[in-house]
Amino acid sequence: MELDDGTRIECGHAVVACGHLSAALAPSAASRLFPVKGEAIEVMAPNSPGYPLRHAAYARAGGRDLYAVPRWDGRLAAGVTHEPGRADTVPTPRNLAGIRRGLAALSPAAAGWRQRRHWAGVRPGSEDGVPLIGALDLYGRVVLATGHGGFGITLAPVTAELTAALITGDEAAPGTADLLARCDPARFTQAPVPAPTEG
């Protein structure tokens, strides 16, 4: 592998896991990947630490899908927006207002909670909503692992297991082969298998 500055790195295997920017290193998958901007906020529950919310919540509230994730010290993360095709990381007042409305619909008491921060990030989306995890070359030396949408952190452990299985050749764990087949980046380029004919 050669970097922009001319530095060469030799390796037996390489994993391309650069989020929505993976397309630059994986041209065969480029048309199937796109950026998805998302915004979230962090508020502070009153009388914290010790606020009794102990479980993450996900609901359709205030006309939007909303998640709320409590932290041990009374902070609460809430969001998130989905803007396919957007790759900027500038939070907007419009999305902030929408998240606050959704949070207040989920928990009316939260409407007055002090906001600590508001941020935006970019996630890698895929054409069919399924991650792209699989070999990019004929020899399986370059592995792509991206396209998780808003579930990158959630799916990180299984992505690591699948990537390791590809690199080591050990697909013996139950379900591994099925998951790899479903996530194979080649699913977009393979010709459909013709239906059997009667006769």
Secondary structure as GFF3:
##gff-version 3
##sequence-region A 1 199
A	DSSP	beta_strand	14	16	.	.	.	ID=ss1
A	DSSP	three_ten_helix	19	24	.	.	.	ID=ss2
A	DSSP	three_ten_helix	27	32	.	.	.	ID=ss3
A	DSSP	beta_strand	33	44	.	.	.	ID=ss4
A	DSSP	beta_strand	57	61	.	.	.	ID=ss5
A	DSSP	beta_strand	64	70	.	.	.	ID=ss6
A	DSSP	beta_strand	75	79	.	.	.	ID=ss7
A	DSSP	beta_strand	83	84	.	.	.	ID=ss8
A	DSSP	alpha_helix	93	106	.	.	.	ID=ss9
A	DSSP	three_ten_helix	108	112	.	.	.	ID=ss10
A	DSSP	beta_strand	114	126	.	.	.	ID=ss11
A	DSSP	beta_strand	132	135	.	.	.	ID=ss12
A	DSSP	beta_strand	142	146	.	.	.	ID=ss13
A	DSSP	three_ten_helix	149	151	.	.	.	ID=ss14
A	DSSP	alpha_helix	152	168	.	.	.	ID=ss15
A	DSSP	alpha_helix	176	183	.	.	.	ID=ss16
A	DSSP	three_ten_helix	185	188	.	.	.	ID=ss17
###
